[in-house]
Structure formats: C-alpha cells, structure tokens
Amino acid sequence: MKGGCVECFIILGFLWAEITLGFGVDVQISEVKCIEEERQALLKFKHGLLDPENLLASWDSLEDCCKWKGIGCSNQTGHVIQLSLPGQNMVFFQSEYYISAPNLQGEISFSLLGLQHLTYLDLSSNNFSGKPLPAFLGSFPKLQHLSLYNTDISGAIPRQLGNLSSLIYLDLSGNYKLTEVHSLDWLSQLYSLEKLNMAGVNLSQAVNWPDKVNRLPSIIDINLAYCQLSMPMPPVLPNANSSSTLSSLDLSSNYLSSSIFPWLFNYTSLVDLMLYSNELRGPIPDAFGRMNSLRTLALYQNQLQGGVPKSFWNLCTLSSLHLGYNNLSGQLSEFMSNTSGCMADSLELLYLDKNKFTGPLPDNFGNMSNLIVLSVVGNFLEGVVSETHFSNLSKLQDLFLGSNSLSLNFSFAWKPPFQLDTIQLGSCKMGPAFPKWLQSQNMFTKLDISDAGISDTVPPWFWDITPRLDHLNMSWNQLHGKVPDLSSPKVATFSNNIDLSHNLFEGPIPPFPSNVGAIFLSSNRFSGSISFLCALTKGLLNVLDLSNNMLSGDLPDCWIHFKQLSVLSLSNNNLSGEIPSSMGSLILIQILRLGNNSFVGKLPLSLQNCKNVDNP
C-alpha cells in the first residue's frame, strides 16, 4: 500500500512538472541538458526570424537550450516539450497590423519538425507577414496546446491540423486573412479538443459547420465570432450525440438566422452564449427558459421582435442578460410580473436599451437586489421614476434611463443606497432645481443630465464632487451663472469631454484641464477672449465648439499645439483681427467654422495644409 502511494506521488510530481511547463514562459527545469538535434532545430528556427530587440539573446549565450527563453524541457528525458514565445500588443485595425511592442517577425520554420516531443506551442502576437499557416504543424503527435492568434498568417487552413489527435487547446483567432476551404472536415478529428478559438478567421465556405461542432466530444469553449458564418440550407438538425460538455459558445458578429435556435437548445449545459450582431428575427423562444445553466445571454444587435419571455425568470444562474438594439416591444410590466422568480436574485447586468418598450418603469425593478447595471435607454418609456424603484439596489453602479419620456421625482433629502459610476439620464425631466441627490454620489466618471428641464445655477459643491469625472453632458438646459476654473486639481479632470452647450452660462471661458479631449460650449453667453486655449499644451483636444456666444478679441497664435483637432467651430461671435498662420498646423481638421465674426486680412496660405476640411 505504501509503495502504491509512493508511485502516486511520483506520477503527480511528473504531472505537476508538465503542467508548469504548459503554462510558464521562461521554464528552466532541466536535470539533463537538451538534446543536440533539438538544439540545432531551434537555432534553424531562430535563423528564420527577425529579432530587432534581441529578445532571443539567451539562445546565443547559453549552451543548454533548456535554459533558453521560452523553452521548456522534460526534466526526465531532456526533450523540448514547450516553445512559448508570445509577443505583446499586436492588434489588427482597418486591414493593417500594428505592433506597439517589439515582436518577432519572419516565418515559422520547417525545422520545428525536429521537436517531435512538443506538447505546447505558443507563437501568438508575432508577425509572420501574411505567410501561409504551415501544413507541417499537423505533424506533432503529442501537441496539446497550439496558439497562433494575431500572427498575420494567411491562406487556407491546412487539413493536416486534423492529425493533432492530442490537441486540447487551439487558438487561430485574429488572423483575418486565414480562410477555411475544407468545410472544417479536419476539425471533427480532434477528439480531445476542449477549447477552440477561431474568431476572425474566414469560415464563409464552411457550410456545414454545426455538424462539425456536434462531433467534438470533449469541447468546452468555442469562439467563432466574426467568422462570416451563415446557417446551412436546410438547417442542421440537433444531434443526440452533441457534446454535453460545451459551456461557452460565442457566435457573435456573423450572419446567423433564427434557424440556429433548435440546434442550440440541444446544448443544455451552456453557461455563456453570445449571439449578438447576427440576423436573428422573430420572437425570442421560450426554450431559453429551460437552459438552466445559463449565466450570460447576449442577443443584442439583432432584429428580434415581441416581448421578453417570462420563462427567463426561471433561470436561477443568469447574471447577464443583454437584449439591447432589437425591435422588442410591449410593456416592461408584462416581463416584470414574475419578479418572485429566482432570476431576481441572480441578475446583475440587464440591458434592454434601444428597443420599443412602452409604459412606465415597473416599481419591482427594485426587487433585483444584486443588479449592477440597468439600461433601458432609447425606448418609449414614460411616467414617473421614484425612490421606490431603487430602494433595494445598493449594488447598482451603472444607470441608463436616457432617451425616454421619464420624469424623476425624488425628495430633496433623498440619499440613494448606491454609488454610481455611470449616470445616463439624458432627456429625463428632473428640474427645475439642480438635482441635490447627486451630492451623495462621489464615485461617478460619466454624467449625462442633458435636456432635463433644469433651470438653475450649478451649485459650488458639484464642481469638486468627484475628481474621477471624465465625461460631462449638461447641454440643452437653462443652467446659468459662471463656470469656475476647471483646471484646478480639486475639480474633475474631464479627460474625455465636457458639454455645456445650449444653456445660459455667462462670463469668461474658464481654464480647462490640459488633457481634455472635447469641449462643447456653443449657444451660451460666454464673453471675452479665448486665450485659455494656449494652456492646453498636451495637444489632446479633438473637438472645440465655441460657436454662438459673445466672444471677442484676436485668435490666439498657438494652434501648433492642436494637431489632433478635427472639429473647430468659432462662428457667430465677435472675434476680430487676422487669422494666424499657425492655424495651418491643423492638418487633421475636418470641420472648420469661422463665419460671422469680424476677421480682417487674407486667409493665410498655410491653410492649404488643411486638406481634409469639409466646409459647406
């Protein structure tokens, strides 16, 4: 019996070493030196790479390849079992790859075939410059982990990948030039596969892809987002042998229709299901209410119609429900009539925004005590929102009620039970007094109380309520008085933007934080010069709208600091003098409005540098 335990510990120790090698990067466990043939194979691989930052310096200075960067060896045989050289911060944007950190470049050399004991290969986020995915990568019988995401490989996926019978993890995501031409026949041979990520790979020719997914007996996690998938005709029927282990499925941003639903409902163990940005139409099936393991359900940005099934209240583990940007309709009170269901205790994120819901906001939203995000923005809701709606929402962090016809009716002394991060109440009527309850909120970063019917001065406590505020929209009210110095560290940073337009503010324009991104002050009564601009030396300003005020004086001559500026509107003021030549430094400017002022002289020739201006 004792001997058996010793053997167990030996086996567990070996497995722990293998696991460590599988997840480490700079593994240096080696009781024996690496094998010379494998060392030479690695050097040939290195010779096919460009390494401008000498990331593989240890490959030249150390004799034992088991001590090289990214190499892991078996501490029993000395065979190389891990090659892990992921790059950093390589992203694909607008058909181009951008590398913000020095990564390896070149090609994946045929010499890697000399590493026949390899179990772990990670070359992700390096740049292989559009070269094909090598077919020889299907020749590693022991390979369990293969990661090549964001490597700019291209061409057809070689069917030889189906030979990797030991493969557990496969990530080819982010390679938008990679195409599947074999209808994923090779995929159904990967019987050990647990995680598959091919997001962004072109699978438009894989017409029978659901059948291939059905044939993966061990699969747990699948990501096929942005793959140009459509449903086969006729649709694939549910397979009684479908994997019962699948827990996460991301099919977002494809061309899938509602005919996918019967196939999906066979996967009863799904925990996370993402179907957003597809072509789903018609009502949401009640059958979702029988997927008892669901934690996340994302159906937003489709064309779904009808109401929200009441069966959702039976989903006792559902924490995130995202149904925004559809054509859902009806009164929310119909959906909320069963808040005694267990979803009331589990739900944390609820997005119903940009639909066609009508009627009042039901009081029993306040029963969902674990709610963190509530978004109903952009519907046709009306009626009064009172303190009762939020009585038990102590965990609420993000509140989106804007773009409805709601009126907020809170007592003057009301102190909410929550501390919000995002407050989006645009078009919700809450005036005429400035909302006093905001004084209790000192954690928010974004505030929108535009078009709220407020006719008041902004109280002094507001401007230093939170230094974390980076987005402020109080436009389209009747706020009046002067705006204080906003560059002080005691007030908000406004690192994103500030919109005070369409109010009755007066006096000089105050200083702003140097890192502000957008300033909207149009249609007020501001007066004096605009010399405050020259203090914004960080050059991050992208939009500046000071139109329709009473500003006067010469234009400042510091436009060289605003090369990021894309919108500049100074029209309908009393500005005078000549237009400075430094305005020609605005090489990214797209909208330039200077009309209805008192400028003199000729336009500077330097404005010819502003080639993107689109003036009506």
C-alpha angles and dihedrals in degrees: 000000000000091000090054090053090051089053090049091053091049091051092046091049091052091048091049090053090050092049091049090052091048095057106028125086107201098038114174103172105134127143088170129036122255121270114265095228090055091046090055091048090055092049091052088050090052092050089060091057135081109225106179094170094045092239089162095054092129089062088069101038102045125066096202108072090200086074095051122114111275096007124120124185135191108260088216105046104017091231116145106249100164134050109175117168107145116172126218138247100354109155135180115226131163094348093309135097117230122196116200093177130044107267135173119272135188129061141319102255125227086228090082086080085081088072099073093156093059114135100166127043121172119168095148124151094021123119119249092170101233096308118152122267102259115246091212089073085082090066100079106099094187098044112129103164125043119172122175102148119153095008100127094240116157146184129056123338105248113240088221087085085080088072091070093098093165095051115129101165127037124175120175095148126140094033100120094175092058117102136191113222101162097067089247093287090146091056095067089062093064096092094166097049114128103165126037123179117176098147111160096016113127106250097160091122094052094095097166098042096134090062091054091051089051089060097059103097097183102038117133106162128032126178115184098153119148092014099127090242122170132180118268119245113262094028118248110256122230113277118225088211094055115136113274089196098069108116105158125043125172114185096152125145098025135110099263122150131206089269086085092071099083090051092050096050090064089069096077096168095062113137102174121030122178117186100149123138097028134113099266112155138179128031125338105256118246087225089083085073089066095056091097097179097056115131100162127029118177116181099149126135096035133107099256118155139196126038135314110275114249087219087079088078088070092063099102096181099043109122102160124044117174115181099148127136098032135109096258115150146174130078119313089223088072091058093040095051092099104048088140086079117105094252086075088070098041104041115104105157121041120176117180095149127142098022133112102260115151139193129044129326103261117244092225092073080090090068092070095088096177096053113134101168126033117179124174096144119147102026133112097260120149140175135062127323112203139177089271090072091063102033096117101025097105092144096053113128107161122042121184115179100138130125094038132099096255128141120210113218111184127156116252093247097044115136112192119229091231141064110224129211097187123031114184110174101142112159092009107128113235105143171117089080121052107260107265094193089072088073089073092056112085103155105060122121099182127043128176117177095149121150090012099139093249115159105176145090118274106254116238092241091065098065095058097033095109131004088201095071109119102158123047127171118176096147127141098033131105098252113156142181130063128316113231128228103294096187092075114110087230092070134058120298098223090200089166112035147314124211118191095149125140097029136105101257115150143185127052122336106258127228115275132209111278092236098055114136104196134013122193113183102143124140099026133107100258114151140184129049131327095228089125087085095075091065091063092087099156091077095221096126111122103167129030120176116175097149125140099028134109099258120152143179133059125321112258117250099226102094091124086082093060104066090136093058112120101165125041120169119175098149125137099030135107097256116149145178128058126323105250119240090231087076085079086073089076093096094159096048113131103167119039119174118179101144129129096033132109102255119155135201131031129314109264115252088231089077086078085078088067094084097159098059114131107193121173 
